[in-house]
């Protein structure tokens, strides 16, 4: 039971974000997370939008905050580090317009209460909640009250923390939630990615599940897609080796973001329906790779077939070996030469 009136099954299994459908039967939703990789430079932010669009991502996402409201004075070094990496509301409107012109969905994370009104004014189609809102249910409920679907990262979270966050979503009236497994480290060590936790999230509630990546490289994203992620989030950057910055260490750039999107689409094609049946491309293989029952030696007409008279050899254009028991004991209508097929019409 989640809270008092809501269960884990009360969250919708699929829903729409902009023109994209999110759920088990739909293509993986790819979020290009620009974060603060613009470093407060609107020209660089425009270039990041273009990077996401050129790569074929579905969503361009950035982050909004007021330094004083986000970070306490006792962490003044963090205030000074992030202060220059901010955008204005006018900048945000410009980026949204650019996204729409480039065929991207625009989204953002509001890191403090002052930016919730920005999300409303920008009419974002969904709300992204960062892992840093673990154990902050009042704020999550305020975000849920915007009335849009929510995509929630679960870095640094225990099972009970995720339940609390979902309870806060329900309290705000939101039942359209996607949960992203995430490891909040820059970069996250590969032996601590724990992609199997995605399946835990998938079992625990009825909404879509995905993965927010903080690794160096793209392998973890592809592995997450192969394990069933329906949303993936990958940081993007243009600048590298930036002092006092960490996102670039886990980001795709102009050199590899497009390839990542291509590989995601290829990976999801490989997943298939899950039904265990021969693939259409195996039709020819059935003929040459399977085996048929053939005579081990010359067999005269009228001969009663014994098990020792037959063996299985390629190609598979006759009776399959699992028909042996039905053939043994039958009498031959005609002579069968060694290596010749035994066919149903040859039997009495």
DRENDO-1510 file (C-alpha; in Angstrom, 1 decimal, always signed):
<recs>
REC; n; res; u; v; w
REC; 1; UNK; +0.0; +0.0; +0.0 .
REC; 2; UNK; +1.2; +3.4; -0.9 .
REC; 3; UNK; +0.0; +6.1; +1.5 .
REC; 4; UNK; -3.5; +5.4; +2.6 .
REC; 5; UNK; -5.6; +5.5; -0.6 .
REC; 6; UNK; -3.1; +5.0; -3.4 .
REC; 7; UNK; -1.6; +1.7; -4.5 .
REC; 8; UNK; +1.4; +1.0; -6.7 .
REC; 9; UNK; -1.0; -0.1; -9.5 .
REC; 10; UNK; -2.8; +3.3; -9.6 .
REC; 11; UNK; -0.1; +4.9; -11.8 .
REC; 12; UNK; -0.8; +4.8; -15.5 .
REC; 13; UNK; +1.2; +2.3; -17.6 .
REC; 14; UNK; +1.4; +4.7; -20.5 .
REC; 15; UNK; +0.8; +8.4; -21.1 .
REC; 16; UNK; +1.6; +11.2; -23.5 .
REC; 17; UNK; +4.5; +13.7; -23.2 .
REC; 18; UNK; +3.9; +16.2; -26.0 .
REC; 19; UNK; +3.5; +14.2; -29.1 .
REC; 20; UNK; +5.3; +11.2; -27.7 .
REC; 21; UNK; +3.7; +8.2; -26.1 .
REC; 22; UNK; +5.6; +6.7; -23.2 .
REC; 23; UNK; +5.0; +3.1; -22.2 .
REC; 24; UNK; +5.8; -0.5; -22.8 .
REC; 25; UNK; +4.5; -0.6; -26.4 .
REC; 26; UNK; +6.2; +2.6; -27.5 .
REC; 27; UNK; +9.7; +3.6; -28.6 .
REC; 28; UNK; +12.2; +4.5; -26.0 .
REC; 29; UNK; +11.9; +8.2; -25.1 .
REC; 30; UNK; +15.4; +9.8; -25.4 .
REC; 31; UNK; +16.1; +12.8; -23.2 .
REC; 32; UNK; +19.2; +15.0; -24.0 .
REC; 33; UNK; +20.0; +16.5; -20.6 .
REC; 34; UNK; +21.8; +19.8; -21.2 .
REC; 35; UNK; +21.7; +20.6; -17.4 .
REC; 36; UNK; +24.0; +23.6; -16.9 .
REC; 37; UNK; +26.3; +22.7; -19.7 .
REC; 38; UNK; +25.5; +26.1; -21.2 .
REC; 39; UNK; +27.4; +27.8; -18.3 .
REC; 40; UNK; +24.9; +30.7; -18.5 .
REC; 41; UNK; +25.8; +31.5; -22.1 .
REC; 42; UNK; +22.6; +31.6; -24.3 .
REC; 43; UNK; +24.6; +31.1; -27.5 .
REC; 44; UNK; +26.0; +27.9; -26.1 .
REC; 45; UNK; +22.5; +26.9; -24.9 .
REC; 46; UNK; +21.3; +27.3; -28.5 .
REC; 47; UNK; +24.1; +25.1; -29.7 .
REC; 48; UNK; +23.1; +22.4; -27.2 .
REC; 49; UNK; +19.5; +22.5; -28.5 .
REC; 50; UNK; +20.9; +22.0; -32.0 .
REC; 51; UNK; +23.1; +19.2; -30.8 .
REC; 52; UNK; +20.1; +17.4; -29.4 .
REC; 53; UNK; +18.0; +17.9; -32.5 .
REC; 54; UNK; +20.8; +16.9; -34.9 .
REC; 55; UNK; +21.4; +13.7; -32.9 .
REC; 56; UNK; +17.7; +12.7; -33.1 .
REC; 57; UNK; +16.8; +13.0; -29.4 .
REC; 58; UNK; +13.1; +13.4; -28.4 .
REC; 59; UNK; +13.5; +15.8; -25.6 .
REC; 60; UNK; +15.9; +18.7; -24.8 .
REC; 61; UNK; +16.1; +19.3; -21.0 .
REC; 62; UNK; +17.8; +22.0; -19.0 .
REC; 63; UNK; +17.7; +23.1; -15.3 .
REC; 64; UNK; +16.4; +26.2; -13.6 .
REC; 65; UNK; +17.3; +27.5; -10.2 .
REC; 66; UNK; +17.8; +30.5; -8.0 .
REC; 67; UNK; +21.2; +30.1; -6.3 .
REC; 68; UNK; +20.1; +31.7; -3.0 .
REC; 69; UNK; +17.0; +29.6; -2.8 .
REC; 70; UNK; +18.7; +26.4; -3.8 .
REC; 71; UNK; +21.8; +26.5; -1.7 .
REC; 72; UNK; +22.3; +27.6; +1.9 .
REC; 73; UNK; +25.0; +30.2; +2.7 .
REC; 74; UNK; +27.1; +27.7; +4.5 .
REC; 75; UNK; +27.8; +26.1; +1.1 .
REC; 76; UNK; +28.8; +29.5; -0.4 .
REC; 77; UNK; +31.4; +27.8; -2.6 .
REC; 78; UNK; +28.5; +25.9; -4.3 .
REC; 79; UNK; +26.6; +29.2; -4.7 .
REC; 80; UNK; +29.5; +30.8; -6.4 .
REC; 81; UNK; +30.1; +27.7; -8.6 .
REC; 82; UNK; +26.6; +27.7; -9.9 .
REC; 83; UNK; +25.8; +31.4; -9.9 .
REC; 84; UNK; +27.2; +32.0; -13.4 .
REC; 85; UNK; +25.5; +28.9; -14.8 .
REC; 86; UNK; +22.0; +30.3; -14.7 .
REC; 87; UNK; +19.5; +31.3; -17.4 .
REC; 88; UNK; +16.8; +33.9; -17.4 .
REC; 89; UNK; +13.2; +33.3; -18.1 .
REC; 90; UNK; +13.5; +35.1; -21.4 .
REC; 91; UNK; +16.4; +32.7; -22.2 .
REC; 92; UNK; +14.1; +29.8; -21.3 .
REC; 93; UNK; +11.4; +31.0; -23.7 .
REC; 94; UNK; +13.9; +31.4; -26.5 .
REC; 95; UNK; +15.2; +27.8; -25.9 .
REC; 96; UNK; +11.6; +26.5; -25.9 .
REC; 97; UNK; +10.9; +28.2; -29.2 .
REC; 98; UNK; +14.1; +26.9; -30.7 .
REC; 99; UNK; +13.2; +23.4; -29.6 .
REC; 100; UNK; +9.8; +23.6; -31.2 .
REC; 101; UNK; +11.3; +24.8; -34.5 .
REC; 102; UNK; +13.8; +21.9; -34.4 .
REC; 103; UNK; +11.2; +19.3; -33.6 .
REC; 104; UNK; +12.2; +18.7; -30.0 .
REC; 105; UNK; +10.1; +18.6; -26.8 .
REC; 106; UNK; +11.3; +21.2; -24.3 .
REC; 107; UNK; +11.5; +20.2; -20.6 .
REC; 108; UNK; +13.3; +21.5; -17.5 .
REC; 109; UNK; +13.9; +20.6; -13.9 .
REC; 110; UNK; +12.9; +23.3; -11.4 .
REC; 111; UNK; +15.4; +22.9; -8.5 .
REC; 112; UNK; +13.6; +25.3; -6.1 .
REC; 113; UNK; +10.1; +26.8; -5.5 .
REC; 114; UNK; +10.9; +30.0; -7.3 .
REC; 115; UNK; +11.2; +28.1; -10.6 .
REC; 116; UNK; +7.9; +26.3; -10.4 .
REC; 117; UNK; +6.2; +29.3; -11.8 .
REC; 118; UNK; +8.6; +29.2; -14.7 .
REC; 119; UNK; +7.5; +25.7; -15.5 .
REC; 120; UNK; +3.9; +26.8; -15.5 .
REC; 121; UNK; +4.5; +29.8; -17.7 .
REC; 122; UNK; +6.6; +27.8; -20.1 .
REC; 123; UNK; +3.8; +25.2; -20.2 .
REC; 124; UNK; +6.2; +22.3; -20.1 .
REC; 125; UNK; +4.5; +19.0; -21.2 .
REC; 126; UNK; +6.1; +17.1; -18.3 .
REC; 127; UNK; +8.0; +17.8; -15.1 .
REC; 128; UNK; +11.4; +16.3; -14.5 .
REC; 129; UNK; +12.3; +15.7; -10.8 .
REC; 130; UNK; +16.0; +15.3; -10.0 .
REC; 131; UNK; +17.4; +12.8; -7.6 .
REC; 132; UNK; +18.2; +15.6; -5.1 .
REC; 133; UNK; +14.5; +15.8; -4.2 .
REC; 134; UNK; +14.7; +12.5; -2.3 .
REC; 135; UNK; +12.9; +12.9; +1.1 .
REC; 136; UNK; +11.5; +16.2; +0.0 .
REC; 137; UNK; +7.8; +15.3; -0.4 .
REC; 138; UNK; +6.3; +18.7; +0.0 .
REC; 139; UNK; +8.3; +20.0; -3.0 .
REC; 140; UNK; +7.5; +17.0; -5.1 .
REC; 141; UNK; +3.8; +17.5; -4.3 .
REC; 142; UNK; +4.0; +21.1; -5.4 .
REC; 143; UNK; +5.5; +19.9; -8.7 .
REC; 144; UNK; +2.8; +17.3; -9.1 .
REC; 145; UNK; +0.2; +20.1; -8.6 .
REC; 146; UNK; +1.3; +21.6; -11.9 .
REC; 147; UNK; -0.9; +18.9; -13.5 .
REC; 148; UNK; +1.6; +17.4; -15.9 .
REC; 149; UNK; +3.2; +14.0; -16.2 .
REC; 150; UNK; +6.3; +13.5; -14.1 .
REC; 151; UNK; +9.7; +11.8; -14.8 .
REC; 152; UNK; +11.5; +11.2; -11.5 .
REC; 153; UNK; +15.2; +10.2; -11.1 .
REC; 154; UNK; +15.8; +7.9; -8.1 .
REC; 155; UNK; +19.5; +8.3; -7.4 .
REC; 156; UNK; +20.7; +7.8; -3.8 .
REC; 157; UNK; +17.3; +6.3; -3.0 .
REC; 158; UNK; +16.2; +3.2; -1.0 .
REC; 159; UNK; +13.0; +1.4; -1.9 .
REC; 160; UNK; +11.2; +3.3; +0.9 .
REC; 161; UNK; +12.4; +6.7; -0.5 .
REC; 162; UNK; +10.8; +5.9; -3.8 .
REC; 163; UNK; +7.6; +5.0; -2.1 .
REC; 164; UNK; +7.6; +8.3; -0.3 .
REC; 165; UNK; +8.2; +10.2; -3.6 .
REC; 166; UNK; +5.4; +8.4; -5.3 .
REC; 167; UNK; +3.1; +9.1; -2.4 .
REC; 168; UNK; +4.0; +12.8; -2.8 .
REC; 169; UNK; +3.1; +12.6; -6.5 .
REC; 170; UNK; -0.3; +11.0; -5.7 .
REC; 171; UNK; -0.9; +13.7; -3.0 .
REC; 172; UNK; -0.5; +16.3; -5.7 .
REC; 173; UNK; -2.9; +14.6; -8.0 .
REC; 174; UNK; -0.4; +13.0; -10.4 .
REC; 175; UNK; -0.8; +9.4; -11.5 .
REC; 176; UNK; +1.3; +9.8; -14.7 .
REC; 177; UNK; +4.8; +9.0; -13.4 .
REC; 178; UNK; +7.9; +7.4; -14.9 .
REC; 179; UNK; +10.7; +6.3; -12.6 .
REC; 180; UNK; +14.3; +6.4; -13.7 .
REC; 181; UNK; +17.0; +4.3; -12.0 .
REC; 182; UNK; +20.0; +6.5; -11.5 .
REC; 183; UNK; +23.4; +6.5; -9.7 .
REC; 184; UNK; +24.3; +10.0; -8.6 .
REC; 185; UNK; +28.1; +10.1; -9.1 .
REC; 186; UNK; +30.1; +11.8; -11.8 .
REC; 187; UNK; +31.1; +9.5; -13.3 .
REC; 188; UNK; +29.5; +6.5; -11.7 .
REC; 189; UNK; +31.7; +3.4; -11.5 .
REC; 190; UNK; +30.5; +0.6; -13.8 .
REC; 191; UNK; +30.4; -2.0; -11.1 .
REC; 192; UNK; +28.0; +0.2; -9.1 .
REC; 193; UNK; +25.5; +1.0; -11.9 .
REC; 194; UNK; +23.1; -1.8; -10.7 .
REC; 195; UNK; +20.9; -1.9; -13.8 .
REC; 196; UNK; +19.0; -4.8; -12.2 .
REC; 197; UNK; +17.4; -2.2; -9.9 .
REC; 198; UNK; +15.4; -1.1; -12.9 .
REC; 199; UNK; +13.6; -4.4; -12.8 .
REC; 200; UNK; +12.9; -3.8; -9.1 .
REC; 201; UNK; +11.3; -0.4; -10.0 .
REC; 202; UNK; +9.3; -2.1; -12.8 .
REC; 203; UNK; +7.9; -4.7; -10.3 .
REC; 204; UNK; +7.1; -2.2; -7.7 .
REC; 205; UNK; +4.7; +0.0; -9.6 .
REC; 206; UNK; +2.7; +0.1; -12.8 .
REC; 207; UNK; +4.2; +3.1; -14.6 .
REC; 208; UNK; +7.0; +3.2; -17.1 .
REC; 209; UNK; +10.6; +2.7; -15.9 .
REC; 210; UNK; +13.8; +3.9; -17.4 .
REC; 211; UNK; +17.4; +5.0; -16.7 .
REC; 212; UNK; +19.2; +8.3; -16.1 .
REC; 213; UNK; +22.9; +7.9; -17.0 .
REC; 214; UNK; +26.0; +9.3; -15.2 .
REC; 215; UNK; +28.6; +7.1; -16.7 .
REC; 216; UNK; +31.6; +7.8; -19.0 .
REC; 217; UNK; +30.5; +6.4; -22.3 .
REC; 218; UNK; +27.3; +5.0; -23.7 .
REC; 219; UNK; +27.3; +1.3; -22.9 .
REC; 220; UNK; +25.2; +1.6; -19.8 .
REC; 221; UNK; +22.5; +3.4; -21.7 .
REC; 222; UNK; +22.3; +0.7; -24.3 .
REC; 223; UNK; +22.3; -2.0; -21.7 .
REC; 224; UNK; +19.4; -0.3; -19.9 .
REC; 225; UNK; +17.5; -0.2; -23.2 .
REC; 226; UNK; +18.2; -3.9; -23.7 .
REC; 227; UNK; +16.8; -4.5; -20.1 .
REC; 228; UNK; +13.6; -2.7; -21.0 .
REC; 229; UNK; +14.1; +1.0; -20.2 .
REC; 230; UNK; +11.3; +3.0; -21.8 .
REC; 231; UNK; +13.0; +6.4; -21.0 .
REC; 232; UNK; +16.7; +7.1; -21.1 .
REC; 233; UNK; +18.4; +10.4; -20.1 .
REC; 234; UNK; +21.9; +11.2; -21.2 .
REC; 235; UNK; +23.8; +14.4; -20.4 .
REC; 236; UNK; +25.1; +16.4; -23.5 .
REC; 237; UNK; +27.9; +18.8; -23.7 .
REC; 238; UNK; +29.9; +20.8; -26.2 .
REC; 239; UNK; +32.7; +21.9; -23.8 .
REC; 240; UNK; +35.1; +19.4; -22.2 .
REC; 241; UNK; +37.7; +19.7; -19.4 .
REC; 242; UNK; +35.8; +22.6; -17.7 .
REC; 243; UNK; +37.2; +23.4; -14.3 .
REC; 244; UNK; +34.8; +23.1; -11.3 .
REC; 245; UNK; +32.3; +21.2; -13.4 .
REC; 246; UNK; +31.3; +17.6; -13.5 .
REC; 247; UNK; +28.6; +17.0; -16.0 .
REC; 248; UNK; +30.9; +17.0; -19.0 .
REC; 249; UNK; +32.6; +13.9; -17.6 .
REC; 250; UNK; +29.4; +11.9; -18.1 .
REC; 251; UNK; +28.1; +13.6; -21.3 .
REC; 252; UNK; +27.8; +12.7; -24.9 .
REC; 253; UNK; +28.8; +15.4; -27.4 .
REC; 254; UNK; +28.7; +16.3; -31.1 .
REC; 255; UNK; +31.2; +13.4; -31.7 .
REC; 256; UNK; +29.0; +10.6; -30.3 .
REC; 257; UNK; +25.4; +11.7; -29.3 .
REC; 258; UNK; +24.0; +10.9; -32.8 .
REC; 259; UNK; +25.6; +7.5; -32.7 .
REC; 260; UNK; +24.1; +6.9; -29.3 .
REC; 261; UNK; +20.6; +7.7; -30.6 .
REC; 262; UNK; +21.2; +5.4; -33.6 .
REC; 263; UNK; +22.4; +2.6; -31.3 .
REC; 264; UNK; +19.4; +3.0; -29.0 .
REC; 265; UNK; +17.1; +2.6; -31.9 .
REC; 266; UNK; +19.0; -0.4; -33.1 .
REC; 267; UNK; +19.0; -2.0; -29.7 .
REC; 268; UNK; +15.3; -1.6; -29.2 .
REC; 269; UNK; +14.7; -3.2; -32.6 .
REC; 270; UNK; +16.7; -6.2; -31.4 .
REC; 271; UNK; +14.5; -6.6; -28.3 .
REC; 272; UNK; +11.5; -7.7; -30.4 .
REC; 273; UNK; +8.1; -9.0; -29.1 .
REC; 274; UNK; +9.4; -11.6; -26.7 .
REC; 275; UNK; +7.4; -14.4; -28.3 .
REC; 276; UNK; +9.6; -17.4; -28.9 .
REC; 277; UNK; +9.0; -18.2; -32.6 .
REC; 278; UNK; +11.2; -18.6; -35.7 .
REC; 279; UNK; +12.1; -15.3; -37.2 .
REC; 280; UNK; +11.2; -14.7; -40.8 .
REC; 281; UNK; +14.9; -14.5; -41.7 .
REC; 282; UNK; +15.3; -18.1; -40.5 .
REC; 283; UNK; +13.2; -19.6; -43.2 .
REC; 284; UNK; +16.2; -20.5; -45.3 .
REC; 285; UNK; +18.0; -21.8; -42.3 .
REC; 286; UNK; +15.2; -24.3; -41.5 .
REC; 287; UNK; +16.0; -25.9; -44.8 .
REC; 288; UNK; +19.8; -26.3; -44.5 .
REC; 289; UNK; +20.5; -26.3; -40.8 .
REC; 290; UNK; +17.9; -28.8; -39.6 .
REC; 291; UNK; +18.2; -32.6; -40.2 .
REC; 292; UNK; +16.0; -35.2; -41.7 .
REC; 293; UNK; +15.6; -39.0; -41.3 .
REC; 294; UNK; +17.6; -40.9; -43.8 .
REC; 295; UNK; +18.5; -44.5; -44.3 .
REC; 296; UNK; +21.9; -45.7; -42.9 .
REC; 297; UNK; +22.2; -48.4; -45.6 .
REC; 298; UNK; +20.2; -49.7; -48.6 .
REC; 299; UNK; +16.8; -50.9; -47.5 .
REC; 300; UNK; +14.7; -53.3; -49.6 .
REC; 301; UNK; +11.0; -52.9; -50.4 .
REC; 302; UNK; +8.8; -54.6; -47.8 .
REC; 303; UNK; +11.5; -54.1; -45.1 .
REC; 304; UNK; +10.1; -53.3; -41.6 .
REC; 305; UNK; +12.1; -50.3; -40.4 .
REC; 306; UNK; +14.1; -50.6; -37.2 .
REC; 307; UNK; +15.6; -47.8; -35.2 .
REC; 308; UNK; +19.1; -48.9; -36.3 .
REC; 309; UNK; +18.1; -48.4; -40.0 .
REC; 310; UNK; +17.9; -44.6; -39.7 .
REC; 311; UNK; +20.0; -41.6; -38.8 .
REC; 312; UNK; +19.6; -37.9; -39.0 .
REC; 313; UNK; +21.4; -35.7; -41.5 .
REC; 314; UNK; +21.1; -32.3; -43.1 .
REC; 315; UNK; +19.3; -30.8; -44.9 .
REC; 316; UNK; +16.0; -30.7; -43.1 .
REC; 317; UNK; +13.7; -31.2; -46.2 .
REC; 318; UNK; +12.2; -34.5; -45.0 .
REC; 319; UNK; +10.8; -36.1; -41.8 .
REC; 320; UNK; +12.4; -34.5; -38.7 .
REC; 321; UNK; +14.3; -36.6; -36.3 .
REC; 322; UNK; +11.6; -36.3; -33.7 .
REC; 323; UNK; +9.3; -38.4; -36.0 .
REC; 324; UNK; +11.6; -41.5; -35.5 .
REC; 325; UNK; +9.2; -43.4; -33.2 .
REC; 326; UNK; +6.4; -43.0; -35.8 .
REC; 327; UNK; +8.5; -44.4; -38.5 .
REC; 328; UNK; +10.0; -47.4; -36.7 .
REC; 329; UNK; +7.9; -50.5; -37.3 .
REC; 330; UNK; +6.5; -49.3; -40.6 .
REC; 331; UNK; +7.0; -51.3; -43.8 .
REC; 332; UNK; +8.6; -49.8; -46.9 .
REC; 333; UNK; +6.7; -49.6; -50.1 .
REC; 334; UNK; +9.8; -49.3; -52.2 .
REC; 335; UNK; +13.6; -49.7; -52.0 .
REC; 336; UNK; +15.4; -46.9; -50.1 .
REC; 337; UNK; +19.1; -46.3; -50.9 .
REC; 338; UNK; +21.6; -45.3; -48.2 .
REC; 339; UNK; +21.4; -41.6; -47.3 .
REC; 340; UNK; +18.0; -41.3; -49.1 .
REC; 341; UNK; +15.1; -39.6; -47.3 .
REC; 342; UNK; +12.4; -41.6; -45.7 .
REC; 343; UNK; +9.1; -39.9; -46.7 .
REC; 344; UNK; +5.6; -40.5; -45.4 .
REC; 345; UNK; +4.5; -41.8; -48.8 .
REC; 346; UNK; +7.2; -44.5; -48.6 .
REC; 347; UNK; +5.6; -46.1; -45.6 .
REC; 348; UNK; +2.8; -48.7; -45.1 .
</recs>
